[in-house]
Amino acid sequence: MSSEELHAPRERLSGETLAAHHAIVSLMEELQAMDWYRQRADDCDDDQLKAVLIHNMNDEMEHAVMIVEWLRRNVPEFATQLTKFLGKDGPIAA
Ligand SMILES: [Fe+2]
């Protein structure tokens, strides 16, 4: 999947760019899975299955945040923006 989404010839991309691409595609997949589990849980009338779907949704959040942490450690400007915005009070787009 990831190689199909490249927007430049693979041989011209650095190892760092390819690794970041893999992380970004993986983050997109984790967030999509989170969204799907949430929707299915909302739509589910079986309480036990709903609980499993919510558990799985939370697992996807864990996976997503682990990738965000990888991006923080490996993409310096991403780390800068996280520091700028995360955990702050007040308007986000001030
Ligand atoms: Fe996942």
PDB file of the backbone (N, CA, C, O) and the ligand in Angstrom, with CONECT records:
HET    LIG  A 101       1
ATOM      1  N   MET A   1       0.829  -1.205   0.000  1.00  0.00           N
ATOM      2  CA  MET A   1       0.000   0.000   0.000  1.00  0.00           C
ATOM      3  C   MET A   1       0.862   1.253   0.000  1.00  0.00           C
ATOM      4  O   MET A   1       0.614   2.181  -0.770  1.00  0.00           O
ATOM      5  N   SER A   2       1.876   1.283   0.863  1.00  0.00           N
ATOM      6  CA  SER A   2       2.615   2.532   0.995  1.00  0.00           C
ATOM      7  C   SER A   2       3.313   2.920  -0.297  1.00  0.00           C
ATOM      8  O   SER A   2       3.354   4.100  -0.645  1.00  0.00           O
ATOM      9  N   SER A   3       3.869   1.939  -1.019  1.00  0.00           N
ATOM     10  CA  SER A   3       4.586   2.300  -2.234  1.00  0.00           C
ATOM     11  C   SER A   3       3.641   2.868  -3.287  1.00  0.00           C
ATOM     12  O   SER A   3       4.070   3.634  -4.149  1.00  0.00           O
ATOM     13  N   GLU A   4       2.361   2.504  -3.232  1.00  0.00           N
ATOM     14  CA  GLU A   4       1.398   3.044  -4.195  1.00  0.00           C
ATOM     15  C   GLU A   4       1.071   4.504  -3.910  1.00  0.00           C
ATOM     16  O   GLU A   4       0.575   5.220  -4.780  1.00  0.00           O
ATOM     17  N   GLU A   5       1.352   4.936  -2.690  1.00  0.00           N
ATOM     18  CA  GLU A   5       1.014   6.307  -2.312  1.00  0.00           C
ATOM     19  C   GLU A   5       2.192   7.259  -2.391  1.00  0.00           C
ATOM     20  O   GLU A   5       2.067   8.430  -2.032  1.00  0.00           O
ATOM     21  N   LEU A   6       3.330   6.776  -2.854  1.00  0.00           N
ATOM     22  CA  LEU A   6       4.480   7.662  -2.993  1.00  0.00           C
ATOM     23  C   LEU A   6       4.196   8.686  -4.083  1.00  0.00           C
ATOM     24  O   LEU A   6       3.564   8.376  -5.093  1.00  0.00           O
ATOM     25  N   HIS A   7       4.666   9.899  -3.869  1.00  0.00           N
ATOM     26  CA  HIS A   7       4.435  10.976  -4.828  1.00  0.00           C
ATOM     27  C   HIS A   7       5.718  11.391  -5.527  1.00  0.00           C
ATOM     28  O   HIS A   7       5.776  12.430  -6.184  1.00  0.00           O
ATOM     29  N   ALA A   8       6.738  10.570  -5.379  1.00  0.00           N
ATOM     30  CA  ALA A   8       8.003  10.790  -6.077  1.00  0.00           C
ATOM     31  C   ALA A   8       8.610   9.403  -6.293  1.00  0.00           C
ATOM     32  O   ALA A   8       8.260   8.462  -5.582  1.00  0.00           O
ATOM     33  N   PRO A   9       9.513   9.266  -7.261  1.00  0.00           N
ATOM     34  CA  PRO A   9      10.136   7.954  -7.496  1.00  0.00           C
ATOM     35  C   PRO A   9      10.822   7.455  -6.225  1.00  0.00           C
ATOM     36  O   PRO A   9      11.575   8.187  -5.583  1.00  0.00           O
ATOM     37  N   ARG A  10      10.552   6.207  -5.875  1.00  0.00           N
ATOM     38  CA  ARG A  10      11.074   5.631  -4.639  1.00  0.00           C
ATOM     39  C   ARG A  10      12.599   5.768  -4.548  1.00  0.00           C
ATOM     40  O   ARG A  10      13.134   6.039  -3.473  1.00  0.00           O
ATOM     41  N   GLU A  11      13.300   5.581  -5.677  1.00  0.00           N
ATOM     42  CA  GLU A  11      14.758   5.609  -5.657  1.00  0.00           C
ATOM     43  C   GLU A  11      15.314   7.004  -5.368  1.00  0.00           C
ATOM     44  O   GLU A  11      16.500   7.155  -5.072  1.00  0.00           O
ATOM     45  N   ARG A  12      14.457   8.021  -5.453  1.00  0.00           N
ATOM     46  CA  ARG A  12      14.917   9.386  -5.168  1.00  0.00           C
ATOM     47  C   ARG A  12      14.614   9.794  -3.721  1.00  0.00           C
ATOM     48  O   ARG A  12      14.977  10.892  -3.301  1.00  0.00           O
ATOM     49  N   LEU A  13      13.956   8.922  -2.962  1.00  0.00           N
ATOM     50  CA  LEU A  13      13.581   9.254  -1.584  1.00  0.00           C
ATOM     51  C   LEU A  13      14.642   8.737  -0.621  1.00  0.00           C
ATOM     52  O   LEU A  13      15.180   7.644  -0.798  1.00  0.00           O
ATOM     53  N   SER A  14      14.932   9.532   0.392  1.00  0.00           N
ATOM     54  CA  SER A  14      15.904   9.121   1.409  1.00  0.00           C
ATOM     55  C   SER A  14      15.287   8.055   2.319  1.00  0.00           C
ATOM     56  O   SER A  14      14.069   7.888   2.364  1.00  0.00           O
ATOM     57  N   GLY A  15      16.134   7.356   3.024  1.00  0.00           N
ATOM     58  CA  GLY A  15      15.658   6.387   4.002  1.00  0.00           C
ATOM     59  C   GLY A  15      14.787   7.034   5.055  1.00  0.00           C
ATOM     60  O   GLY A  15      13.800   6.449   5.501  1.00  0.00           O
ATOM     61  N   GLU A  16      15.152   8.252   5.457  1.00  0.00           N
ATOM     62  CA  GLU A  16      14.358   8.969   6.463  1.00  0.00           C
ATOM     63  C   GLU A  16      12.965   9.299   5.920  1.00  0.00           C
ATOM     64  O   GLU A  16      11.969   9.189   6.635  1.00  0.00           O
ATOM     65  N   THR A  17      12.908   9.701   4.656  1.00  0.00           N
ATOM     66  CA  THR A  17      11.603  10.027   4.056  1.00  0.00           C
ATOM     67  C   THR A  17      10.740   8.781   3.934  1.00  0.00           C
ATOM     68  O   THR A  17       9.538   8.833   4.194  1.00  0.00           O
ATOM     69  N   LEU A  18      11.335   7.666   3.545  1.00  0.00           N
ATOM     70  CA  LEU A  18      10.559   6.421   3.436  1.00  0.00           C
ATOM     71  C   LEU A  18      10.069   5.958   4.799  1.00  0.00           C
ATOM     72  O   LEU A  18       8.933   5.502   4.929  1.00  0.00           O
ATOM     73  N   ALA A  19      10.919   6.074   5.818  1.00  0.00           N
ATOM     74  CA  ALA A  19      10.491   5.669   7.162  1.00  0.00           C
ATOM     75  C   ALA A  19       9.351   6.559   7.639  1.00  0.00           C
ATOM     76  O   ALA A  19       8.376   6.072   8.212  1.00  0.00           O
ATOM     77  N   ALA A  20       9.472   7.863   7.404  1.00  0.00           N
ATOM     78  CA  ALA A  20       8.393   8.784   7.792  1.00  0.00           C
ATOM     79  C   ALA A  20       7.115   8.459   7.029  1.00  0.00           C
ATOM     80  O   ALA A  20       6.019   8.521   7.587  1.00  0.00           O
ATOM     81  N   HIS A  21       7.260   8.113   5.756  1.00  0.00           N
ATOM     82  CA  HIS A  21       6.093   7.723   4.955  1.00  0.00           C
ATOM     83  C   HIS A  21       5.411   6.491   5.555  1.00  0.00           C
ATOM     84  O   HIS A  21       4.186   6.450   5.675  1.00  0.00           O
ATOM     85  N   HIS A  22       6.196   5.509   5.924  1.00  0.00           N
ATOM     86  CA  HIS A  22       5.611   4.300   6.533  1.00  0.00           C
ATOM     87  C   HIS A  22       4.887   4.650   7.828  1.00  0.00           C
ATOM     88  O   HIS A  22       3.806   4.129   8.100  1.00  0.00           O
ATOM     89  N   ALA A  23       5.476   5.522   8.614  1.00  0.00           N
ATOM     90  CA  ALA A  23       4.833   5.925   9.873  1.00  0.00           C
ATOM     91  C   ALA A  23       3.531   6.674   9.603  1.00  0.00           C
ATOM     92  O   ALA A  23       2.519   6.424  10.258  1.00  0.00           O
ATOM     93  N   ILE A  24       3.560   7.589   8.641  1.00  0.00           N
ATOM     94  CA  ILE A  24       2.371   8.397   8.343  1.00  0.00           C
ATOM     95  C   ILE A  24       1.237   7.521   7.806  1.00  0.00           C
ATOM     96  O   ILE A  24       0.088   7.670   8.222  1.00  0.00           O
ATOM     97  N   VAL A  25       1.555   6.620   6.894  1.00  0.00           N
ATOM     98  CA  VAL A  25       0.525   5.712   6.364  1.00  0.00           C
ATOM     99  C   VAL A  25      -0.030   4.837   7.494  1.00  0.00           C
ATOM    100  O   VAL A  25      -1.236   4.601   7.571  1.00  0.00           O
ATOM    101  N   SER A  26       0.854   4.365   8.358  1.00  0.00           N
ATOM    102  CA  SER A  26       0.401   3.538   9.483  1.00  0.00           C
ATOM    103  C   SER A  26      -0.484   4.336  10.424  1.00  0.00           C
ATOM    104  O   SER A  26      -1.487   3.822  10.920  1.00  0.00           O
ATOM    105  N   LEU A  27      -0.121   5.593  10.676  1.00  0.00           N
ATOM    106  CA  LEU A  27      -0.949   6.446  11.539  1.00  0.00           C
ATOM    107  C   LEU A  27      -2.335   6.644  10.920  1.00  0.00           C
ATOM    108  O   LEU A  27      -3.347   6.584  11.618  1.00  0.00           O
ATOM    109  N   MET A  28      -2.370   6.876   9.621  1.00  0.00           N
ATOM    110  CA  MET A  28      -3.664   7.024   8.942  1.00  0.00           C
ATOM    111  C   MET A  28      -4.516   5.759   9.124  1.00  0.00           C
ATOM    112  O   MET A  28      -5.719   5.843   9.369  1.00  0.00           O
ATOM    113  N   GLU A  29      -3.878   4.593   9.002  1.00  0.00           N
ATOM    114  CA  GLU A  29      -4.612   3.332   9.138  1.00  0.00           C
ATOM    115  C   GLU A  29      -5.121   3.140  10.570  1.00  0.00           C
ATOM    116  O   GLU A  29      -6.239   2.670  10.780  1.00  0.00           O
ATOM    117  N   GLU A  30      -4.294   3.506  11.549  1.00  0.00           N
ATOM    118  CA  GLU A  30      -4.721   3.360  12.950  1.00  0.00           C
ATOM    119  C   GLU A  30      -5.902   4.286  13.245  1.00  0.00           C
ATOM    120  O   GLU A  30      -6.853   3.889  13.917  1.00  0.00           O
ATOM    121  N   LEU A  31      -5.838   5.514  12.743  1.00  0.00           N
ATOM    122  CA  LEU A  31      -6.932   6.463  12.981  1.00  0.00           C
ATOM    123  C   LEU A  31      -8.204   6.012  12.259  1.00  0.00           C
ATOM    124  O   LEU A  31      -9.308   6.168  12.780  1.00  0.00           O
ATOM    125  N   GLN A  32      -8.044   5.461  11.070  1.00  0.00           N
ATOM    126  CA  GLN A  32      -9.214   4.951  10.345  1.00  0.00           C
ATOM    127  C   GLN A  32      -9.835   3.781  11.109  1.00  0.00           C
ATOM    128  O   GLN A  32     -11.058   3.704  11.229  1.00  0.00           O
ATOM    129  N   ALA A  33      -9.012   2.878  11.621  1.00  0.00           N
ATOM    130  CA  ALA A  33      -9.526   1.737  12.384  1.00  0.00           C
ATOM    131  C   ALA A  33     -10.254   2.230  13.638  1.00  0.00           C
ATOM    132  O   ALA A  33     -11.309   1.713  14.005  1.00  0.00           O
ATOM    133  N   MET A  34      -9.669   3.233  14.280  1.00  0.00           N
ATOM    134  CA  MET A  34     -10.308   3.831  15.467  1.00  0.00           C
ATOM    135  C   MET A  34     -11.709   4.345  15.113  1.00  0.00           C
ATOM    136  O   MET A  34     -12.671   4.100  15.841  1.00  0.00           O
ATOM    137  N   ASP A  35     -11.808   5.047  14.007  1.00  0.00           N
ATOM    138  CA  ASP A  35     -13.086   5.610  13.556  1.00  0.00           C
ATOM    139  C   ASP A  35     -14.089   4.494  13.253  1.00  0.00           C
ATOM    140  O   ASP A  35     -15.260   4.581  13.623  1.00  0.00           O
ATOM    141  N   TRP A  36     -13.610   3.442  12.572  1.00  0.00           N
ATOM    142  CA  TRP A  36     -14.514   2.344  12.211  1.00  0.00           C
ATOM    143  C   TRP A  36     -15.025   1.626  13.455  1.00  0.00           C
ATOM    144  O   TRP A  36     -16.217   1.337  13.554  1.00  0.00           O
ATOM    145  N   TYR A  37     -14.133   1.334  14.408  1.00  0.00           N
ATOM    146  CA  TYR A  37     -14.576   0.658  15.634  1.00  0.00           C
ATOM    147  C   TYR A  37     -15.585   1.514  16.395  1.00  0.00           C
ATOM    148  O   TYR A  37     -16.567   1.002  16.932  1.00  0.00           O
ATOM    149  N   ARG A  38     -15.335   2.822  16.435  1.00  0.00           N
ATOM    150  CA  ARG A  38     -16.252   3.714  17.152  1.00  0.00           C
ATOM    151  C   ARG A  38     -17.639   3.702  16.519  1.00  0.00           C
ATOM    152  O   ARG A  38     -18.655   3.630  17.211  1.00  0.00           O
ATOM    153  N   GLN A  39     -17.659   3.774  15.188  1.00  0.00           N
ATOM    154  CA  GLN A  39     -18.955   3.759  14.493  1.00  0.00           C
ATOM    155  C   GLN A  39     -19.682   2.430  14.711  1.00  0.00           C
ATOM    156  O   GLN A  39     -20.889   2.397  14.949  1.00  0.00           O
ATOM    157  N   ARG A  40     -18.915   1.331  14.623  1.00  0.00           N
ATOM    158  CA  ARG A  40     -19.543   0.012  14.822  1.00  0.00           C
ATOM    159  C   ARG A  40     -20.054  -0.134  16.242  1.00  0.00           C
ATOM    160  O   ARG A  40     -21.120  -0.710  16.456  1.00  0.00           O
ATOM    161  N   ALA A  41     -19.319   0.373  17.213  1.00  0.00           N
ATOM    162  CA  ALA A  41     -19.769   0.301  18.605  1.00  0.00           C
ATOM    163  C   ALA A  41     -21.063   1.088  18.780  1.00  0.00           C
ATOM    164  O   ALA A  41     -21.992   0.622  19.440  1.00  0.00           O
ATOM    165  N   ASP A  42     -21.123   2.261  18.201  1.00  0.00           N
ATOM    166  CA  ASP A  42     -22.351   3.064  18.272  1.00  0.00           C
ATOM    167  C   ASP A  42     -23.531   2.321  17.652  1.00  0.00           C
ATOM    168  O   ASP A  42     -24.661   2.420  18.130  1.00  0.00           O
ATOM    169  N   ASP A  43     -23.256   1.583  16.594  1.00  0.00           N
ATOM    170  CA  ASP A  43     -24.307   0.914  15.828  1.00  0.00           C
ATOM    171  C   ASP A  43     -24.649  -0.461  16.385  1.00  0.00           C
ATOM    172  O   ASP A  43     -25.557  -1.116  15.873  1.00  0.00           O
ATOM    173  N   CYS A  44     -23.941  -0.919  17.425  1.00  0.00           N
ATOM    174  CA  CYS A  44     -24.091  -2.280  17.927  1.00  0.00           C
ATOM    175  C   CYS A  44     -25.124  -2.337  19.069  1.00  0.00           C
ATOM    176  O   CYS A  44     -25.070  -1.539  20.004  1.00  0.00           O
ATOM    177  N   ASP A  45     -26.054  -3.281  18.977  1.00  0.00           N
ATOM    178  CA  ASP A  45     -27.079  -3.435  20.012  1.00  0.00           C
ATOM    179  C   ASP A  45     -26.717  -4.512  21.036  1.00  0.00           C
ATOM    180  O   ASP A  45     -27.393  -4.646  22.057  1.00  0.00           O
ATOM    181  N   ASP A  46     -25.664  -5.276  20.773  1.00  0.00           N
ATOM    182  CA  ASP A  46     -25.234  -6.317  21.706  1.00  0.00           C
ATOM    183  C   ASP A  46     -24.204  -5.708  22.660  1.00  0.00           C
ATOM    184  O   ASP A  46     -23.136  -5.267  22.233  1.00  0.00           O
ATOM    185  N   ASP A  47     -24.535  -5.687  23.959  1.00  0.00           N
ATOM    186  CA  ASP A  47     -23.682  -4.992  24.923  1.00  0.00           C
ATOM    187  C   ASP A  47     -22.276  -5.572  25.013  1.00  0.00           C
ATOM    188  O   ASP A  47     -21.303  -4.827  25.125  1.00  0.00           O
ATOM    189  N   GLN A  48     -22.162  -6.905  24.965  1.00  0.00           N
ATOM    190  CA  GLN A  48     -20.831  -7.507  25.060  1.00  0.00           C
ATOM    191  C   GLN A  48     -19.990  -7.216  23.818  1.00  0.00           C
ATOM    192  O   GLN A  48     -18.803  -6.907  23.919  1.00  0.00           O
ATOM    193  N   LEU A  49     -20.612  -7.316  22.660  1.00  0.00           N
ATOM    194  CA  LEU A  49     -19.869  -6.982  21.435  1.00  0.00           C
ATOM    195  C   LEU A  49     -19.494  -5.504  21.425  1.00  0.00           C
ATOM    196  O   LEU A  49     -18.394  -5.139  21.011  1.00  0.00           O
ATOM    197  N   LYS A  50     -20.406  -4.663  21.881  1.00  0.00           N
ATOM    198  CA  LYS A  50     -20.107  -3.223  21.957  1.00  0.00           C
ATOM    199  C   LYS A  50     -18.880  -2.984  22.830  1.00  0.00           C
ATOM    200  O   LYS A  50     -18.019  -2.177  22.480  1.00  0.00           O
ATOM    201  N   ALA A  51     -18.794  -3.679  23.962  1.00  0.00           N
ATOM    202  CA  ALA A  51     -17.641  -3.523  24.858  1.00  0.00           C
ATOM    203  C   ALA A  51     -16.340  -3.963  24.178  1.00  0.00           C
ATOM    204  O   ALA A  51     -15.298  -3.330  24.352  1.00  0.00           O
ATOM    205  N   VAL A  52     -16.410  -5.047  23.406  1.00  0.00           N
ATOM    206  CA  VAL A  52     -15.226  -5.510  22.672  1.00  0.00           C
ATOM    207  C   VAL A  52     -14.816  -4.475  21.628  1.00  0.00           C
ATOM    208  O   VAL A  52     -13.632  -4.177  21.472  1.00  0.00           O
ATOM    209  N   LEU A  53     -15.788  -3.936  20.924  1.00  0.00           N
ATOM    210  CA  LEU A  53     -15.477  -2.946  19.881  1.00  0.00           C
ATOM    211  C   LEU A  53     -14.859  -1.692  20.488  1.00  0.00           C
ATOM    212  O   LEU A  53     -13.935  -1.113  19.916  1.00  0.00           O
ATOM    213  N   ILE A  54     -15.364  -1.273  21.640  1.00  0.00           N
ATOM    214  CA  ILE A  54     -14.787  -0.100  22.317  1.00  0.00           C
ATOM    215  C   ILE A  54     -13.371  -0.408  22.804  1.00  0.00           C
ATOM    216  O   ILE A  54     -12.478   0.434  22.704  1.00  0.00           O
ATOM    217  N   HIS A  55     -13.171  -1.621  23.333  1.00  0.00           N
ATOM    218  CA  HIS A  55     -11.819  -2.034  23.729  1.00  0.00           C
ATOM    219  C   HIS A  55     -10.876  -1.971  22.528  1.00  0.00           C
ATOM    220  O   HIS A  55      -9.768  -1.445  22.628  1.00  0.00           O
ATOM    221  N   ASN A  56     -11.318  -2.503  21.406  1.00  0.00           N
ATOM    222  CA  ASN A  56     -10.489  -2.491  20.199  1.00  0.00           C
ATOM    223  C   ASN A  56     -10.218  -1.061  19.727  1.00  0.00           C
ATOM    224  O   ASN A  56      -9.110  -0.747  19.292  1.00  0.00           O
ATOM    225  N   MET A  57     -11.230  -0.200  19.815  1.00  0.00           N
ATOM    226  CA  MET A  57     -11.042   1.207  19.441  1.00  0.00           C
ATOM    227  C   MET A  57      -9.936   1.827  20.293  1.00  0.00           C
ATOM    228  O   MET A  57      -9.077   2.549  19.785  1.00  0.00           O
ATOM    229  N   ASN A  58      -9.967   1.536  21.594  1.00  0.00           N
ATOM    230  CA  ASN A  58      -8.943   2.092  22.482  1.00  0.00           C
ATOM    231  C   ASN A  58      -7.560   1.539  22.150  1.00  0.00           C
ATOM    232  O   ASN A  58      -6.565   2.257  22.247  1.00  0.00           O
ATOM    233  N   ASP A  59      -7.495   0.271  21.761  1.00  0.00           N
ATOM    234  CA  ASP A  59      -6.213  -0.301  21.326  1.00  0.00           C
ATOM    235  C   ASP A  59      -5.680   0.448  20.102  1.00  0.00           C
ATOM    236  O   ASP A  59      -4.479   0.700  19.998  1.00  0.00           O
ATOM    237  N   GLU A  60      -6.567   0.798  19.187  1.00  0.00           N
ATOM    238  CA  GLU A  60      -6.128   1.541  17.995  1.00  0.00           C
ATOM    239  C   GLU A  60      -5.579   2.907  18.384  1.00  0.00           C
ATOM    240  O   GLU A  60      -4.639   3.399  17.758  1.00  0.00           O
ATOM    241  N   MET A  61      -6.155   3.522  19.409  1.00  0.00           N
ATOM    242  CA  MET A  61      -5.614   4.804  19.884  1.00  0.00           C
ATOM    243  C   MET A  61      -4.197   4.616  20.409  1.00  0.00           C
ATOM    244  O   MET A  61      -3.317   5.437  20.152  1.00  0.00           O
ATOM    245  N   GLU A  62      -3.981   3.520  21.151  1.00  0.00           N
ATOM    246  CA  GLU A  62      -2.632   3.231  21.650  1.00  0.00           C
ATOM    247  C   GLU A  62      -1.661   3.094  20.481  1.00  0.00           C
ATOM    248  O   GLU A  62      -0.563   3.650  20.513  1.00  0.00           O
ATOM    249  N   HIS A  63      -2.060   2.364  19.464  1.00  0.00           N
ATOM    250  CA  HIS A  63      -1.192   2.175  18.301  1.00  0.00           C
ATOM    251  C   HIS A  63      -0.894   3.525  17.636  1.00  0.00           C
ATOM    252  O   HIS A  63       0.245   3.810  17.266  1.00  0.00           O
ATOM    253  N   ALA A  64      -1.933   4.341  17.492  1.00  0.00           N
ATOM    254  CA  ALA A  64      -1.748   5.655  16.853  1.00  0.00           C
ATOM    255  C   ALA A  64      -0.770   6.514  17.653  1.00  0.00           C
ATOM    256  O   ALA A  64       0.117   7.150  17.084  1.00  0.00           O
ATOM    257  N   VAL A  65      -0.934   6.528  18.949  1.00  0.00           N
ATOM    258  CA  VAL A  65      -0.068   7.382  19.782  1.00  0.00           C
ATOM    259  C   VAL A  65       1.373   6.877  19.761  1.00  0.00           C
ATOM    260  O   VAL A  65       2.306   7.678  19.818  1.00  0.00           O
ATOM    261  N   MET A  66       1.570   5.557  19.681  1.00  0.00           N
ATOM    262  CA  MET A  66       2.935   5.034  19.567  1.00  0.00           C
ATOM    263  C   MET A  66       3.591   5.544  18.282  1.00  0.00           C
ATOM    264  O   MET A  66       4.783   5.851  18.278  1.00  0.00           O
ATOM    265  N   ILE A  67       2.838   5.634  17.214  1.00  0.00           N
ATOM    266  CA  ILE A  67       3.392   6.154  15.957  1.00  0.00           C
ATOM    267  C   ILE A  67       3.661   7.652  16.070  1.00  0.00           C
ATOM    268  O   ILE A  67       4.677   8.144  15.578  1.00  0.00           O
ATOM    269  N   VAL A  68       2.751   8.374  16.717  1.00  0.00           N
ATOM    270  CA  VAL A  68       3.002   9.801  16.947  1.00  0.00           C
ATOM    271  C   VAL A  68       4.313   9.982  17.715  1.00  0.00           C
ATOM    272  O   VAL A  68       5.098  10.881  17.414  1.00  0.00           O
ATOM    273  N   GLU A  69       4.539   9.122  18.707  1.00  0.00           N
ATOM    274  CA  GLU A  69       5.792   9.208  19.461  1.00  0.00           C
ATOM    275  C   GLU A  69       6.995   8.917  18.562  1.00  0.00           C
ATOM    276  O   GLU A  69       8.037   9.558  18.701  1.00  0.00           O
ATOM    277  N   TRP A  70       6.864   7.967  17.652  1.00  0.00           N
ATOM    278  CA  TRP A  70       7.963   7.709  16.712  1.00  0.00           C
ATOM    279  C   TRP A  70       8.213   8.954  15.863  1.00  0.00           C
ATOM    280  O   TRP A  70       9.359   9.351  15.652  1.00  0.00           O
ATOM    281  N   LEU A  71       7.136   9.565  15.380  1.00  0.00           N
ATOM    282  CA  LEU A  71       7.287  10.786  14.575  1.00  0.00           C
ATOM    283  C   LEU A  71       7.942  11.894  15.401  1.00  0.00           C
ATOM    284  O   LEU A  71       8.783  12.636  14.892  1.00  0.00           O
ATOM    285  N   ARG A  72       7.558  12.005  16.667  1.00  0.00           N
ATOM    286  CA  ARG A  72       8.157  13.037  17.530  1.00  0.00           C
ATOM    287  C   ARG A  72       9.665  12.831  17.639  1.00  0.00           C
ATOM    288  O   ARG A  72      10.436  13.791  17.616  1.00  0.00           O
ATOM    289  N   ARG A  73      10.074  11.580  17.759  1.00  0.00           N
ATOM    290  CA  ARG A  73      11.501  11.285  17.938  1.00  0.00           C
ATOM    291  C   ARG A  73      12.308  11.390  16.652  1.00  0.00           C
ATOM    292  O   ARG A  73      13.523  11.582  16.694  1.00  0.00           O
ATOM    293  N   ASN A  74      11.633  11.265  15.498  1.00  0.00           N
ATOM    294  CA  ASN A  74      12.362  11.150  14.245  1.00  0.00           C
ATOM    295  C   ASN A  74      12.129  12.266  13.233  1.00  0.00           C
ATOM    296  O   ASN A  74      12.857  12.366  12.246  1.00  0.00           O
ATOM    297  N   VAL A  75      11.120  13.105  13.467  1.00  0.00           N
ATOM    298  CA  VAL A  75      10.839  14.223  12.551  1.00  0.00           C
ATOM    299  C   VAL A  75      10.882  15.501  13.396  1.00  0.00           C
ATOM    300  O   VAL A  75       9.901  15.834  14.060  1.00  0.00           O
ATOM    301  N   PRO A  76      11.996  16.209  13.375  1.00  0.00           N
ATOM    302  CA  PRO A  76      12.188  17.330  14.311  1.00  0.00           C
ATOM    303  C   PRO A  76      11.084  18.385  14.278  1.00  0.00           C
ATOM    304  O   PRO A  76      10.652  18.838  15.339  1.00  0.00           O
ATOM    305  N   GLU A  77      10.616  18.786  13.110  1.00  0.00           N
ATOM    306  CA  GLU A  77       9.573  19.817  13.062  1.00  0.00           C
ATOM    307  C   GLU A  77       8.262  19.304  13.651  1.00  0.00           C
ATOM    308  O   GLU A  77       7.494  20.077  14.223  1.00  0.00           O
ATOM    309  N   PHE A  78       8.004  18.013  13.514  1.00  0.00           N
ATOM    310  CA  PHE A  78       6.807  17.426  14.136  1.00  0.00           C
ATOM    311  C   PHE A  78       6.908  17.560  15.650  1.00  0.00           C
ATOM    312  O   PHE A  78       5.930  17.894  16.318  1.00  0.00           O
ATOM    313  N   ALA A  79       8.099  17.296  16.185  1.00  0.00           N
ATOM    314  CA  ALA A  79       8.317  17.443  17.625  1.00  0.00           C
ATOM    315  C   ALA A  79       8.093  18.887  18.050  1.00  0.00           C
ATOM    316  O   ALA A  79       7.495  19.144  19.095  1.00  0.00           O
ATOM    317  N   THR A  80       8.566  19.821  17.251  1.00  0.00           N
ATOM    318  CA  THR A  80       8.384  21.243  17.563  1.00  0.00           C
ATOM    319  C   THR A  80       6.901  21.593  17.637  1.00  0.00           C
ATOM    320  O   THR A  80       6.469  22.296  18.551  1.00  0.00           O
ATOM    321  N   GLN A  81       6.133  21.105  16.683  1.00  0.00           N
ATOM    322  CA  GLN A  81       4.696  21.430  16.658  1.00  0.00           C
ATOM    323  C   GLN A  81       3.949  20.747  17.812  1.00  0.00           C
ATOM    324  O   GLN A  81       3.013  21.317  18.373  1.00  0.00           O
ATOM    325  N   LEU A  82       4.365  19.537  18.159  1.00  0.00           N
ATOM    326  CA  LEU A  82       3.735  18.869  19.304  1.00  0.00           C
ATOM    327  C   LEU A  82       3.979  19.673  20.574  1.00  0.00           C
ATOM    328  O   LEU A  82       3.063  19.879  21.371  1.00  0.00           O
ATOM    329  N   THR A  83       5.200  20.122  20.757  1.00  0.00           N
ATOM    330  CA  THR A  83       5.532  20.914  21.940  1.00  0.00           C
ATOM    331  C   THR A  83       4.726  22.211  21.961  1.00  0.00           C
ATOM    332  O   THR A  83       4.311  22.680  23.020  1.00  0.00           O
ATOM    333  N   LYS A  84       4.514  22.775  20.791  1.00  0.00           N
ATOM    334  CA  LYS A  84       3.790  24.047  20.676  1.00  0.00           C
ATOM    335  C   LYS A  84       2.316  23.903  21.043  1.00  0.00           C
ATOM    336  O   LYS A  84       1.738  24.816  21.634  1.00  0.00           O
ATOM    337  N   PHE A  85       1.695  22.762  20.700  1.00  0.00           N
ATOM    338  CA  PHE A  85       0.242  22.646  20.823  1.00  0.00           C
ATOM    339  C   PHE A  85      -0.267  21.687  21.891  1.00  0.00           C
ATOM    340  O   PHE A  85      -1.323  21.930  22.473  1.00  0.00           O
ATOM    341  N   LEU A  86       0.452  20.608  22.163  1.00  0.00           N
ATOM    342  CA  LEU A  86      -0.093  19.583  23.061  1.00  0.00           C
ATOM    343  C   LEU A  86      -0.087  20.031  24.512  1.00  0.00           C
ATOM    344  O   LEU A  86       0.878  20.627  24.992  1.00  0.00           O
ATOM    345  N   GLY A  87      -1.178  19.735  25.202  1.00  0.00           N
ATOM    346  CA  GLY A  87      -1.259  19.990  26.633  1.00  0.00           C
ATOM    347  C   GLY A  87      -1.450  21.440  27.003  1.00  0.00           C
ATOM    348  O   GLY A  87      -1.360  21.797  28.178  1.00  0.00           O
ATOM    349  N   LYS A  88      -1.716  22.294  26.007  1.00  0.00           N
ATOM    350  CA  LYS A  88      -1.901  23.713  26.284  1.00  0.00           C
ATOM    351  C   LYS A  88      -3.386  24.016  26.477  1.00  0.00           C
ATOM    352  O   LYS A  88      -4.238  23.356  25.883  1.00  0.00           O
ATOM    353  N   ASP A  89      -3.688  24.992  27.288  1.00  0.00           N
ATOM    354  CA  ASP A  89      -5.072  25.447  27.462  1.00  0.00           C
ATOM    355  C   ASP A  89      -5.343  26.623  26.534  1.00  0.00           C
ATOM    356  O   ASP A  89      -4.428  27.175  25.923  1.00  0.00           O
ATOM    357  N   GLY A  90      -6.608  26.996  26.441  1.00  0.00           N
ATOM    358  CA  GLY A  90      -6.981  28.152  25.625  1.00  0.00           C
ATOM    359  C   GLY A  90      -7.256  27.753  24.189  1.00  0.00           C
ATOM    360  O   GLY A  90      -7.208  26.574  23.839  1.00  0.00           O
ATOM    361  N   PRO A  91      -7.550  28.766  23.346  1.00  0.00           N
ATOM    362  CA  PRO A  91      -7.879  28.485  21.948  1.00  0.00           C
ATOM    363  C   PRO A  91      -6.722  27.808  21.229  1.00  0.00           C
ATOM    364  O   PRO A  91      -5.569  28.200  21.409  1.00  0.00           O
ATOM    365  N   ILE A  92      -7.008  26.807  20.425  1.00  0.00           N
ATOM    366  CA  ILE A  92      -5.956  26.082  19.712  1.00  0.00           C
ATOM    367  C   ILE A  92      -5.371  26.944  18.592  1.00  0.00           C
ATOM    368  O   ILE A  92      -4.159  26.957  18.377  1.00  0.00           O
ATOM    369  N   ALA A  93      -6.231  27.653  17.892  1.00  0.00           N
ATOM    370  CA  ALA A  93      -5.774  28.433  16.722  1.00  0.00           C
ATOM    371  C   ALA A  93      -5.657  29.906  17.058  1.00  0.00           C
ATOM    372  O   ALA A  93      -6.072  30.757  16.271  1.00  0.00           O
ATOM    373  N   ALA A  94      -5.102  30.215  18.208  1.00  0.00           N
ATOM    374  CA  ALA A  94      -4.984  31.635  18.595  1.00  0.00           C
ATOM    375  C   ALA A  94      -3.953  32.341  17.741  1.00  0.00           C
ATOM    376  O   ALA A  94      -3.718  33.536  17.920  1.00  0.00           O
TER     377      ALA A  94
HETATM  378 FE   LIG A 101      -3.834  -0.938  15.202  1.00  0.00          FE2+
END
